[in-house]
Amino acid sequence: GASSSAGAEPLATEEDAARDAQKRLMRLEALTTLKDLYGVVVDCESKLSRDYFDVGGASGEDGVEGSDGKGMVCGGKRLDEFAVPSVELEEAMSTLEEFVEAVTTMETEGDLLRSATALLDGKWDMLFDEPDKARASAEEKFLDCAKRVEARCNEMSARLPYKSLSEAREALAKSKEQLAMAGEDQGESQVGARLRPLGRKVGRFTSRKVRSAEGVLGEGLEQLRAKPVGSIQNVAQYSKGVWARINGRRVDDVGIVDALQPFPKPSVKREAREARVLRLMLEVQDRDKALSEAQKARDAIMTQGRSSLLSRVALGDKIRESDEKVSTLRRVFAVRTLQMEMERIMLALEEEVASPPDRLSTAEMDEMALMVAEFGVMDASLRRLISFVDRKESALIDDESLSKLAMEIPDMKSRLAIRDEPGGQFSWEVTKERIVVTVEESIATIREGASFLARGVALLGSDIGTSLRLFSRALLGTTLRPREVQTLRRTFLDVFTFIPFMIILITPITPVGHVLVFGFIQRYFPQLFPSQFTTRRQELMQKYEALKVQLAMAEQAADEADESEALRNAFTAVSTVEGLIRGAMKDASPSINPNSSADETKERKRAEQERMDELRAEINQT
């Protein structure tokens, strides 16, 4: 059977490995989608809180508050009302471009929020511990934000001196062409004409930042005049926090932005994943130790064969077996090491994409999406190798895949700034986990030992019963066959050696002492070891019990076949009555097939009987 690692379910087949890798990738992709939507919410709330009607000329450049220009972009004047070329036209174009760009972006983001339900469909279970509750809450808030964005877009569109956004875009394009033609007439170079739109964007960005800086600076100067000492302390504390955050330390972290406070937070099972990493770290340490011991044993065998060529030939099988053992341990060690590092990468990626954004950054989200996709490819390849190890088929692992992953995984760790903690092998967490693993392994060993003893005692009881029957036959005058004589002698010897065996077993010595004593007896005095407590007899007993179960199932199948045949015969007997046939057809069991022929039933019975005969023969042989 397959064996798991780090407390995870074993990957028994390559299909299981592919499904597991796909599940992990879908989890990260769902978190990425949710973070993107939350970033849109943050951006929308930022735009909703901004006063777009107080930017260059939105209510009249020269304080015009008449009915024609009040609250309108560019004072309500269309671009074709400005002289070409003129400074006023370029300022009006800059204001209109910013306004149109803001409305267009908000409309796109509003549509994205409306489609949030479709984007997250089937992913709620991967994201939240209470998916139904989280879905109801998130969908309501996404829709509410989208409605407020739509209302703001309608309000802003009404302030345009045009009927629609498309008309405003056409007016902007026409004005740009007019400015370009005017520049050519005045001898302006093509480079200057192309740089003019960029200059307007830079001017808009600079003016916004200058206005924001002026507001912050003015507020800071007022606080400095009112409370100079307190203001200086606040500045020092703020600078200290900025320096700490620049270096990645969480000091006075503002946490989740206000816009995302009402939204549900995705779950990140950090403790469970860290526990898995610790388990894998312990297993890697054990595999490393076993690999070192196997390499030393192989070197010792090679040393024995240096005396002569004949001795090397004689040790050929041992050398081959030791090489195979070292190769197997090396592959398992490599896979478990890569698995441990991949779990650390998974944890880092999961925490990063699950953290709520404080702003919308398309470039950062694109980079994160690419990194998640890269992780998916690597994880799918590694999961396939893990499935080989879990089902103990490490010979199928190819070194080329291991080498490729051994190069790609450290590169991703470096990009995610995952560092190997020095002395991590001796940390308290690792020590504690080592104690837990040791206790679990000890409990499993005790259970296996108890089962081994119970099976041995059961075997001894069965042998004694068989020997008593054989002895009674001899008393009644029957000569025993050689096999029966051997059984009787073996049982007598087993009973004789069972008493000292139990005395040694219950003697209060260390487990290592028990192993040494029993190893010494089994190696130098094998006849003094009860046969019921050997691995061979125990395996034969388990095989015998498994065959008995199969025989019982085969007999049950044969009984069902007989019952099916009897029911079919009864069904045929009453088939002459047409009404009874219809009623029987409606109420008949699925096992009753009126279309099956008697030949098919006999063939099935014959196959079941052959199977039972084979099982009985195998049981007798065992």
C-alpha positions as a printed NumPy array, in Angstrom:
array([[  0.   ,   0.   ,   0.   ],
       [  0.891,   3.671,  -0.244],
       [  2.591,   5.438,   2.626],
       [  1.998,   9.096,   3.382],
       [  4.333,  11.754,   4.692],
       [  3.821,  14.752,   6.97 ],
       [  0.375,  13.588,   7.953],
       [ -1.015,  14.077,   4.429],
       [ -3.072,  11.626,   2.415],
       [ -0.889,   9.325,   0.275],
       [ -0.922,   9.88 ,  -3.474],
       [ -1.697,   6.317,  -4.528],
       [ -1.809,   6.992,  -8.289],
       [ -0.62 ,   9.572, -10.782],
       [ -4.26 ,  10.637, -11.178],
       [ -4.402,  11.379,  -7.439],
       [ -1.207,  13.404,  -7.767],
       [ -2.611,  15.42 , -10.66 ],
       [ -5.87 ,  16.096,  -8.791],
       [ -3.992,  17.169,  -5.66 ],
       [ -1.753,  19.554,  -7.619],
       [ -4.787,  20.982,  -9.445],
       [ -6.585,  21.525,  -6.132],
       [ -3.63 ,  23.42 ,  -4.664],
       [ -3.287,  25.544,  -7.797],
       [ -7.009,  26.346,  -7.854],
       [ -6.759,  27.487,  -4.228],
       [ -4.   ,  29.98 ,  -5.099],
       [ -5.794,  31.127,  -8.257],
       [ -8.992,  31.711,  -6.28 ],
       [ -7.075,  33.776,  -3.717],
       [ -5.493,  35.772,  -6.545],
       [ -8.908,  36.485,  -8.078],
       [-10.308,  37.557,  -4.703],
       [ -7.345,  39.844,  -4.044],
       [ -7.787,  41.417,  -7.477],
       [-11.476,  42.09 ,  -6.727],
       [-10.629,  43.515,  -3.316],
       [ -8.069,  45.777,  -4.981],
       [-10.803,  47.011,  -7.326],
       [-12.99 ,  47.762,  -4.296],
       [-10.176,  49.762,  -2.679],
       [ -9.624,  51.725,  -5.907],
       [-13.35 ,  52.38 ,  -6.339],
       [-13.734,  53.616,  -2.765],
       [-10.744,  55.892,  -3.291],
       [-12.303,  57.354,  -6.435],
       [-15.703,  57.688,  -4.748],
       [-14.164,  59.704,  -1.912],
       [-12.388,  62.055,  -4.324],
       [-13.931,  65.338,  -5.416],
       [-13.631,  65.338,  -9.193],
       [-15.685,  68.527,  -9.41 ],
       [-12.918,  70.648,  -7.869],
       [-10.219,  70.148, -10.501],
       [ -9.045,  72.727, -13.005],
       [-12.156,  74.363, -14.358],
       [-14.773,  71.918, -13.159],
       [-16.817,  74.835, -11.817],
       [-15.463,  77.595, -13.954],
       [-11.806,  78.568, -14.152],
       [-12.347,  82.228, -13.19 ],
       [-14.9  ,  81.652, -10.521],
       [-17.737,  81.562, -13.009],
       [-20.801,  80.364, -11.158],
       [-23.428,  81.167, -13.736],
       [-26.131,  78.744, -14.779],
       [-24.219,  77.794, -17.884],
       [-20.939,  76.781, -16.23 ],
       [-21.675,  75.94 , -12.605],
       [-20.317,  72.49 , -11.649],
       [-19.483,  71.646, -15.274],
       [-16.165,  70.372, -16.625],
       [-14.198,  73.112, -18.373],
       [-16.769,  75.595, -17.135],
       [-19.319,  74.008, -19.448],
       [-17.367,  75.009, -22.555],
       [-16.75 ,  72.552, -25.359],
       [-13.258,  72.147, -26.744],
       [-14.183,  73.641, -30.111],
       [-15.   ,  76.899, -28.294],
       [-11.314,  77.431, -27.425],
       [ -8.799,  79.019, -29.763],
       [ -6.384,  76.696, -31.552],
       [ -3.623,  76.707, -30.453],
       [ -3.917,  78.218, -27.001],
       [ -2.912,  77.528, -23.404],
       [ -6.586,  77.508, -22.392],
       [ -7.295,  74.72 , -24.903],
       [ -4.499,  72.522, -23.601],
       [ -5.589,  73.057, -19.992],
       [ -9.183,  72.245, -20.924],
       [ -8.038,  69.122, -22.794],
       [ -5.988,  68.014, -19.774],
       [ -8.977,  68.469, -17.454],
       [-11.346,  66.689, -19.824],
       [ -8.915,  63.817, -20.387],
       [ -8.593,  63.237, -16.64 ],
       [-12.344,  63.347, -16.213],
       [-13.076,  60.948, -19.093],
       [-10.325,  58.589, -17.988],
       [-11.716,  58.497, -14.436],
       [-15.273,  57.775, -15.608],
       [-14.107,  55.082, -18.043],
       [-12.008,  53.362, -15.369],
       [-14.841,  53.455, -12.851],
       [-17.311,  51.997, -15.37 ],
       [-14.881,  49.132, -16.113],
       [-14.336,  48.479, -12.419],
       [-18.085,  48.597, -11.74 ],
       [-18.661,  45.943, -14.415],
       [-15.915,  43.822, -12.852],
       [-17.576,  44.031,  -9.422],
       [-20.906,  42.966, -10.929],
       [-19.213,  39.905, -12.42 ],
       [-17.579,  38.995,  -9.072],
       [-20.184,  36.289,  -8.448],
       [-19.346,  34.576, -11.733],
       [-15.588,  34.956, -11.212],
       [-15.754,  33.315,  -7.772],
       [-18.328,  30.674,  -8.658],
       [-17.256,  27.289,  -7.287],
       [-14.345,  28.818,  -5.367],
       [-16.015,  29.901,  -2.12 ],
       [-15.276,  26.582,  -0.409],
       [-11.578,  27.035,  -1.171],
       [-11.471,  30.552,   0.276],
       [-13.507,  30.64 ,   3.472],
       [-14.236,  28.453,   6.469],
       [-17.914,  29.474,   6.241],
       [-18.417,  29.72 ,   2.467],
       [-22.181,  30.3  ,   2.42 ],
       [-22.042,  33.149,   4.917],
       [-18.998,  34.698,   3.238],
       [-20.602,  34.455,  -0.201],
       [-23.803,  36.181,   0.872],
       [-21.865,  38.976,   2.584],
       [-19.33 ,  39.512,  -0.219],
       [-21.864,  39.459,  -3.056],
       [-24.015,  42.036,  -1.271],
       [-21.064,  44.371,  -0.718],
       [-19.694,  43.92 ,  -4.251],
       [-23.106,  44.843,  -5.659],
       [-23.475,  47.818,  -3.31 ],
       [-20.085,  49.184,  -4.346],
       [-20.924,  48.651,  -8.034],
       [-24.186,  50.594,  -7.633],
       [-22.453,  53.506,  -5.948],
       [-19.813,  53.52 ,  -8.695],
       [-22.546,  53.555, -11.346],
       [-24.302,  56.459,  -9.623],
       [-21.029,  58.419,  -9.474],
       [-20.33 ,  57.7  , -13.164],
       [-23.783,  58.992, -14.107],
       [-23.252,  62.075, -11.976],
       [-19.845,  62.739, -13.539],
       [-21.125,  62.133, -17.073],
       [-23.826,  64.734, -16.463],
       [-21.085,  67.323, -15.748],
       [-19.534,  66.852, -19.184],
       [-20.207,  69.526, -21.817],
       [-21.084,  66.639, -24.136],
       [-23.976,  64.22 , -24.378],
       [-21.852,  61.101, -23.771],
       [-18.37 ,  59.836, -23.07 ],
       [-17.909,  58.704, -26.652],
       [-18.676,  62.218, -27.887],
       [-16.144,  63.638, -25.394],
       [-13.513,  61.176, -26.651],
       [-14.192,  62.181, -30.244],
       [-13.834,  65.856, -29.287],
       [-10.507,  65.116, -27.593],
       [ -9.221,  63.231, -30.635],
       [-10.303,  66.065, -32.94 ],
       [ -8.615,  68.686, -30.745],
       [ -5.397,  66.679, -30.691],
       [ -5.403,  66.565, -34.5  ],
       [ -6.008,  70.306, -34.655],
       [ -3.138,  70.973, -32.251],
       [ -0.858,  68.725, -34.289],
       [ -1.76 ,  70.529, -37.536],
       [ -1.276,  73.897, -35.875],
       [  2.135,  72.782, -34.616],
       [  3.146,  71.731, -38.114],
       [  2.069,  75.096, -39.47 ],
       [  4.231,  76.791, -36.845],
       [  7.199,  74.534, -37.66 ],
       [  6.932,  72.25 , -34.585],
       [  8.776,  68.957, -34.905],
       [  6.976,  65.612, -34.912],
       [  8.71 ,  64.688, -31.66 ],
       [  7.301,  67.761, -29.942],
       [  3.783,  66.961, -31.196],
       [  4.044,  63.41 , -29.855],
       [  5.37 ,  64.534, -26.508],
       [  2.576,  67.043, -25.942],
       [ -0.007,  64.401, -24.677],
       [  2.642,  62.962, -22.376],
       [  3.329,  66.433, -21.031],
       [ -0.367,  66.884, -20.254],
       [ -0.436,  63.569, -18.308],
       [  2.678,  64.519, -16.358],
       [  1.15 ,  67.896, -15.617],
       [ -2.073,  66.314, -14.322],
       [ -0.152,  63.866, -12.131],
       [  2.127,  66.616, -10.794],
       [ -0.756,  68.954, -10.032],
       [ -2.591,  66.241,  -8.074],
       [  0.495,  65.384,  -6.039],
       [  1.278,  69.055,  -5.418],
       [ -2.251,  69.707,  -4.174],
       [ -2.055,  66.63 ,  -1.913],
       [  1.375,  67.643,  -0.602],
       [  0.183,  71.193,   0.015],
       [ -2.711,  69.88 ,   2.092],
       [ -0.507,  67.563,   4.172],
       [  2.156,  70.221,   4.627],
       [ -0.374,  72.86 ,   5.631],
       [ -1.939,  70.535,   8.201],
       [  1.502,  69.624,   9.565],
       [  2.517,  73.28 ,   9.935],
       [ -0.676,  74.052,  11.839],
       [ -0.029,  71.164,  14.275],
       [  3.601,  72.286,  14.657],
       [  2.507,  75.789,  15.662],
       [ -0.083,  74.446,  18.111],
       [  1.972,  71.629,  19.719],
       [  5.626,  71.806,  18.669],
       [  6.978,  69.138,  21.051],
       [  4.219,  66.633,  20.345],
       [  4.526,  67.21 ,  16.595],
       [  8.27 ,  66.507,  16.662],
       [  7.671,  63.293,  18.615],
       [  4.987,  62.215,  16.128],
       [  7.34 ,  62.872,  13.209],
       [ 10.088,  60.828,  14.866],
       [  7.714,  57.971,  15.606],
       [  6.358,  58.06 ,  12.044],
       [  9.892,  58.025,  10.595],
       [ 10.786,  55.062,  12.787],
       [  7.725,  53.171,  11.555],
       [  8.537,  53.975,   7.92 ],
       [ 12.094,  52.666,   8.357],
       [ 10.806,  49.467,   9.984],
       [  8.26 ,  48.867,   7.208],
       [ 10.921,  49.484,   4.556],
       [ 12.914,  46.654,   6.131],
       [  9.906,  44.325,   6.271],
       [  9.183,  44.577,  10.011],
       [  5.602,  45.03 ,  11.182],
       [  5.591,  48.07 ,  13.457],
       [  2.337,  49.981,  13.949],
       [  0.902,  48.256,  10.871],
       [ -2.32 ,  49.93 ,   9.767],
       [ -3.741,  46.479,   8.908],
       [ -6.754,  46.2  ,   6.635],
       [ -7.815,  49.378,   4.889],
       [-11.196,  50.816,   5.865],
       [-12.75 ,  49.959,   2.497],
       [-12.236,  46.209,   3.102],
       [-13.25 ,  46.076,   6.764],
       [-16.815,  44.872,   6.019],
       [-15.674,  42.18 ,   3.568],
       [-15.007,  38.562,   4.658],
       [-11.367,  37.569,   5.122],
       [-10.079,  34.434,   3.355],
       [ -8.782,  31.672,   5.588],
       [ -5.118,  30.724,   5.703],
       [ -4.313,  27.562,   7.662],
       [ -0.802,  28.629,   8.595],
       [ -0.489,  26.382,  11.648],
       [ -1.464,  23.236,   9.739],
       [  0.936,  24.013,   6.917],
       [  3.778,  24.853,   9.305],
       [  3.141,  21.568,  11.128],
       [  3.422,  19.758,   7.799],
       [  6.7  ,  21.542,   7.064],
       [  8.021,  20.459,  10.468],
       [  6.975,  16.854,   9.859],
       [  8.71 ,  16.909,   6.493],
       [ 11.81 ,  18.428,   8.061],
       [ 11.975,  15.551,  10.532],
       [ 11.475,  13.001,   7.78 ],
       [ 14.195,  14.64 ,   5.69 ],
       [ 16.574,  14.401,   8.657],
       [ 15.727,  10.71 ,   9.091],
       [ 16.145,  10.042,   5.358],
       [ 19.492,  11.838,   5.366],
       [ 20.692,   9.707,   8.267],
       [ 19.503,   6.483,   6.589],
       [ 21.217,   7.509,   3.341],
       [ 24.495,   8.159,   5.136],
       [ 24.317,   4.768,   6.871],
       [ 23.537,   2.996,   3.591],
       [ 26.478,   4.694,   1.889],
       [ 28.793,   3.626,   4.713],
       [ 27.503,   0.053,   4.464],
       [ 28.102,   0.058,   0.71 ],
       [ 31.628,   1.395,   1.192],
       [ 32.278,  -1.364,   3.742],
       [ 31.17 ,  -4.01 ,   1.241],
       [ 33.373,  -2.483,  -1.449],
       [ 36.295,  -2.568,   0.996],
       [ 35.753,  -6.291,   1.524],
       [ 36.044,  -6.892,  -2.212],
       [ 39.4  ,  -5.177,  -2.664],
       [ 41.445,  -8.176,  -1.563],
       [ 40.985, -10.09 ,  -4.807],
       [ 38.93 , -10.254,  -7.973],
       [ 37.233, -13.457,  -6.852],
       [ 36.094, -11.864,  -3.612],
       [ 34.647,  -8.968,  -5.588],
       [ 32.764, -11.399,  -7.817],
       [ 31.479, -13.28 ,  -4.775],
       [ 30.185, -10.012,  -3.312],
       [ 28.48 ,  -9.04 ,  -6.561],
       [ 24.936,  -9.534,  -5.286],
       [ 25.63 ,  -7.627,  -2.079],
       [ 27.22 ,  -4.768,  -4.006],
       [ 24.257,  -4.592,  -6.369],
       [ 21.747,  -4.639,  -3.513],
       [ 23.627,  -1.933,  -1.613],
       [ 23.801,   0.235,  -4.747],
       [ 20.06 ,  -0.157,  -5.288],
       [ 19.378,   0.703,  -1.663],
       [ 21.531,   3.834,  -1.814],
       [ 19.88 ,   4.898,  -5.087],
       [ 16.398,   4.411,  -3.646],
       [ 17.201,   6.319,  -0.453],
       [ 18.813,   9.108,  -2.465],
       [ 15.697,   9.589,  -4.607],
       [ 13.364,   9.486,  -1.613],
       [ 15.557,  11.954,   0.272],
       [ 15.598,  14.313,  -2.721],
       [ 11.821,  14.151,  -3.234],
       [ 11.03 ,  14.741,   0.447],
       [ 13.472,  17.661,   0.568],
       [ 11.862,  19.275,  -2.483],
       [  8.432,  18.573,  -1.002],
       [  9.384,  20.386,   2.205],
       [ 10.653,  23.427,   0.301],
       [  7.572,  23.46 ,  -1.918],
       [  5.34 ,  23.514,   1.163],
       [  7.231,  26.573,   2.379],
       [  6.718,  28.218,  -1.003],
       [  3.031,  27.323,  -0.892],
       [  2.692,  28.936,   2.542],
       [  4.478,  32.106,   1.431],
       [  2.403,  32.402,  -1.756],
       [ -0.821,  31.672,   0.102],
       [ -0.165,  34.339,   2.72 ],
       [  0.833,  36.913,   0.128],
       [ -2.178,  36.46 ,  -2.139],
       [ -4.537,  36.169,   0.854],
       [ -3.367,  39.436,   2.407],
       [ -5.843,  42.291,   1.741],
       [ -4.488,  44.912,  -0.685],
       [ -4.136,  48.558,   0.293],
       [ -4.294,  49.685,  -3.324],
       [ -4.87 ,  48.358,  -6.839],
       [ -1.653,  47.562,  -8.695],
       [ -2.108,  45.837, -12.033],
       [  1.609,  45.178, -12.413],
       [  1.847,  43.497,  -8.994],
       [ -1.228,  41.357,  -9.645],
       [  0.116,  40.285, -13.045],
       [  3.435,  39.334, -11.46 ],
       [  1.66 ,  37.384,  -8.715],
       [ -0.547,  35.564, -11.248],
       [  2.531,  34.537, -13.245],
       [  4.24 ,  33.292, -10.092],
       [  1.166,  31.251,  -9.14 ],
       [  1.066,  29.725, -12.632],
       [  4.778,  28.881, -12.385],
       [  4.169,  27.277,  -8.996],
       [  1.365,  25.184, -10.51 ],
       [  3.675,  23.732, -13.176],
       [  6.402,  22.916, -10.639],
       [  3.948,  21.477,  -8.117],
       [  2.323,  19.2  , -10.707],
       [  5.741,  17.777, -11.614],
       [  6.708,  17.314,  -7.959],
       [  3.375,  15.74 ,  -6.978],
       [  3.944,  13.074,  -9.618],
       [  7.317,  12.214,  -8.039],
       [  5.734,  12.242,  -4.569],
       [  3.182,   9.679,  -5.749],
       [  6.059,   7.35 ,  -6.741],
       [  7.528,   7.647,  -3.246],
       [  4.165,   7.238,  -1.511],
       [  3.439,   3.997,  -3.336],
       [  7.051,   2.813,  -2.893],
       [  7.977,   2.902,  -6.57 ],
       [ 10.923,   5.277,  -6.323],
       [ 12.674,   3.443,  -9.16 ],
       [ 10.314,   5.272, -11.54 ],
       [ 11.706,   8.673, -10.467],
       [ 13.954,  10.13 , -13.155],
       [ 16.978,  12.163, -12.138],
       [ 16.332,  14.739, -14.873],
       [ 13.059,  15.843, -13.245],
       [ 14.751,  15.99 ,  -9.842],
       [ 17.583,  18.136, -11.199],
       [ 15.189,  20.524, -12.912],
       [ 13.104,  21.005,  -9.765],
       [ 16.264,  21.357,  -7.67 ],
       [ 17.147,  24.407,  -9.793],
       [ 13.673,  25.968, -10.064],
       [ 12.579,  25.695,  -6.424],
       [ 15.531,  27.645,  -4.938],
       [ 14.983,  30.344,  -7.574],
       [ 11.355,  30.814,  -6.509],
       [ 12.369,  30.774,  -2.843],
       [ 14.784,  33.596,  -3.598],
       [ 12.109,  35.656,  -5.36 ],
       [  9.723,  35.169,  -2.433],
       [ 12.52 ,  36.053,   0.041],
       [ 12.179,  32.707,   1.864],
       [ 15.283,  32.237,   3.944],
       [ 16.574,  29.114,   5.634],
       [ 16.679,  29.783,   9.358],
       [ 20.097,  28.914,  10.814],
       [ 19.817,  26.411,  13.612],
       [ 16.254,  25.577,  12.611],
       [ 16.984,  21.893,  13.127],
       [ 17.493,  22.6  ,  16.829],
       [ 14.586,  24.982,  17.414],
       [ 11.963,  24.268,  20.041],
       [  9.255,  23.764,  17.402],
       [ 11.315,  21.074,  15.674],
       [ 12.166,  19.442,  19.   ],
       [  8.526,  19.434,  20.05 ],
       [  7.436,  17.99 ,  16.726],
       [ 10.176,  15.364,  16.991],
       [  8.794,  14.343,  20.394],
       [  5.268,  14.09 ,  18.959],
       [  6.456,  11.997,  16.004],
       [  8.494,   9.746,  18.304],
       [  5.485,   9.173,  20.566],
       [  3.245,   8.373,  17.571],
       [  5.805,   5.971,  16.145],
       [  6.215,   4.325,  19.548],
       [  2.465,   3.864,  19.885],
       [  2.299,   2.361,  16.395],
       [  5.205,   0.043,  17.234],
       [  3.527,  -1.062,  20.467],
       [  0.287,  -1.794,  18.612],
       [  2.127,  -3.769,  15.957],
       [  4.032,  -5.67 ,  18.65 ],
       [  0.804,  -6.462,  20.506],
       [ -0.773,  -7.711,  17.266],
       [  2.332,  -9.792,  16.559],
       [  2.16 , -11.411,  19.996],
       [ -1.585, -12.009,  19.699],
       [ -1.155, -13.716,  16.335],
       [  1.722, -15.8  ,  17.721],
       [ -0.333, -16.969,  20.697],
       [ -3.246, -17.781,  18.389],
       [ -0.928, -19.777,  16.135],
       [  0.511, -21.626,  19.132],
       [ -2.977, -22.518,  20.332],
       [ -3.926, -23.775,  16.886],
       [ -0.739, -25.854,  16.651],
       [ -1.357, -27.373,  20.105],
       [ -4.896, -28.327,  19.095],
       [ -3.647, -29.911,  15.874],
       [ -0.906, -31.794,  17.744],
       [ -3.399, -33.136,  20.29 ],
       [ -5.544, -34.496,  17.475],
       [ -2.513, -36.11 ,  15.853],
       [ -1.441, -37.611,  19.205],
       [ -4.934, -39.017,  19.778],
       [ -4.852, -40.637,  16.317],
       [ -1.555, -42.303,  17.186],
       [ -3.048, -43.573,  20.446],
       [ -5.919, -45.099,  18.465],
       [ -3.513, -47.02 ,  16.241],
       [ -3.041, -44.692,  13.233],
       [  0.482, -44.278,  11.905],
       [  1.29 , -40.629,  11.294],
       [  2.64 , -39.454,   7.95 ],
       [  6.058, -37.706,   7.803],
       [  4.498, -34.249,   7.53 ],
       [  2.318, -34.923,  10.574],
       [  5.321, -36.226,  12.527],
       [  7.204, -33.045,  11.68 ],
       [  4.253, -30.937,  12.836],
       [  4.055, -32.802,  16.143],
       [  7.8  , -32.445,  16.804],
       [  7.784, -28.761,  15.88 ],
       [  4.878, -28.018,  18.214],
       [  6.543, -29.876,  21.088],
       [  9.716, -27.828,  20.573],
       [  7.689, -24.6  ,  20.314],
       [  5.944, -25.29 ,  23.628],
       [  9.272, -26.093,  25.231],
       [ 10.889, -22.833,  23.99 ],
       [  7.801, -20.664,  24.577],
       [  8.36 , -20.465,  28.338],
       [ 11.923, -19.03 ,  28.219],
       [ 10.813, -16.839,  25.331],
       [  8.113, -15.225,  27.488],
       [ 10.481, -14.925,  30.451],
       [ 12.941, -12.953,  28.323],
       [ 10.082, -10.891,  26.911],
       [  8.709,  -9.794,  30.289],
       [ 12.138,  -9.207,  31.815],
       [ 12.435,  -5.453,  32.578],
       [ 15.32 ,  -4.605,  30.272],
       [ 15.577,  -1.852,  27.684],
       [ 14.042,  -2.27 ,  24.195],
       [ 17.561,  -2.302,  22.783],
       [ 18.403,  -5.141,  25.158],
       [ 15.393,  -7.154,  23.954],
       [ 16.45 ,  -6.629,  20.349],
       [ 20.018,  -7.746,  21.071],
       [ 18.935, -10.852,  23.001],
       [ 16.351, -11.987,  20.462],
       [ 18.721, -11.174,  17.584],
       [ 21.423, -13.292,  19.204],
       [ 19.051, -16.235,  19.751],
       [ 17.555, -16.068,  16.26 ],
       [ 21.009, -15.938,  14.645],
       [ 22.924, -18.564,  16.644],
       [ 20.128, -20.755,  18.098],
       [ 17.219, -20.496,  15.637],
       [ 15.691, -23.749,  16.928],
       [ 15.189, -22.161,  20.361],
       [ 12.887, -19.525,  18.853],
       [  9.13 , -20.402,  18.725],
       [  8.107, -20.738,  15.09 ],
       [  4.789, -18.994,  15.796],
       [  6.687, -15.77 ,  16.5  ],
       [  8.651, -15.68 ,  13.25 ],
       [  7.821, -13.374,  10.385],
       [  7.342, -16.268,   7.975],
       [  4.657, -18.019,  10.06 ],
       [  2.884, -14.723,  10.72 ],
       [  2.816, -13.843,   7.017],
       [  1.443, -17.294,   6.193],
       [ -1.29 , -16.821,   8.803],
       [ -2.249, -13.424,   7.347],
       [ -2.322, -14.896,   3.856],
       [ -4.461, -17.772,   5.123],
       [ -6.952, -15.375,   6.724],
       [ -7.12 , -13.291,   3.535],
       [ -7.821, -16.413,   1.482],
       [-10.565, -17.438,   3.908],
       [-12.226, -14.048,   3.428],
       [-12.016, -14.425,  -0.351],
       [-13.475, -17.934,  -0.112],
       [-16.373, -16.668,   1.994],
       [-17.056, -13.945,  -0.587],
       [-16.917, -16.504,  -3.401],
       [-19.351, -18.791,  -1.557],
       [-21.675, -15.863,  -0.983],
       [-21.521, -15.018,  -4.695],
       [-22.309, -18.653,  -5.522],
       [-25.274, -18.612,  -3.133],
       [-26.541, -15.448,  -4.792],
       [-26.166, -17.127,  -8.175],
       [-28.187, -20.14 ,  -6.932],
       [-30.822, -17.814,  -5.518],
       [-30.942, -15.865,  -8.77 ],
       [-31.398, -19.111, -10.707],
       [-34.214, -20.205,  -8.383],
       [-35.94 , -16.869,  -8.768],
       [-35.534, -17.05 , -12.538],
       [-37.094, -20.52 , -12.611],
       [-39.98 , -19.295, -10.462],
       [-40.414, -16.323, -12.731],
       [-40.499, -18.591, -15.784],
       [-43.05 , -20.882, -14.107],
       [-45.589, -18.119, -13.681],
       [-44.839, -16.404, -17.003],
       [-47.884, -18.084, -18.6  ],
       [-50.171, -15.744, -16.709],
       [-49.923, -12.415, -18.503],
       [-51.092, -10.192, -15.673],
       [-48.744, -11.817, -13.154],
       [-45.865, -11.293, -15.571],
       [-46.484,  -7.516, -15.701],
       [-46.764,  -7.274, -11.904],
       [-43.646,  -9.342, -11.383],
       [-41.69 ,  -7.262, -13.895],
       [-42.5  ,  -4.091, -11.935],
       [-41.625,  -5.488,  -8.497],
       [-38.71 ,  -7.763,  -9.467],
       [-35.338,  -7.254,  -7.908],
       [-32.601,  -5.887, -10.195],
       [-30.777,  -9.151,  -9.678],
       [-33.588, -10.959, -11.543],
       [-32.905, -10.662, -15.223],
       [-35.624, -12.327, -17.329],
       [-33.53 , -11.975, -20.432],
       [-30.658, -14.024, -19.037],
       [-30.602, -17.565, -20.305],
       [-30.115, -20.765, -18.315],
       [-26.795, -21.297, -20.075],
       [-25.506, -17.94 , -18.809],
       [-26.539, -18.792, -15.246],
       [-24.843, -22.195, -15.414],
       [-21.701, -20.605, -16.823],
       [-21.584, -18.114, -13.965],
       [-22.103, -20.889, -11.391],
       [-19.347, -22.928, -13.   ],
       [-16.947, -19.95 , -12.814],
       [-17.792, -19.351,  -9.142],
       [-17.256, -23.035,  -8.372],
       [-13.858, -23.008, -10.088],
       [-12.888, -19.932,  -8.092],
       [-13.866, -21.638,  -4.815],
       [-11.92 , -24.767,  -5.745],
       [ -8.82 , -22.667,  -6.486],
       [ -9.139, -20.849,  -3.158],
       [ -9.568, -24.118,  -1.226],
       [ -6.505, -25.564,  -2.923],
       [ -4.479, -22.454,  -2.093],
       [ -5.671, -22.567,   1.526],
       [ -4.699, -26.239,   1.835],
       [ -1.299, -25.517,   0.338],
       [ -0.785, -22.623,   2.776]])
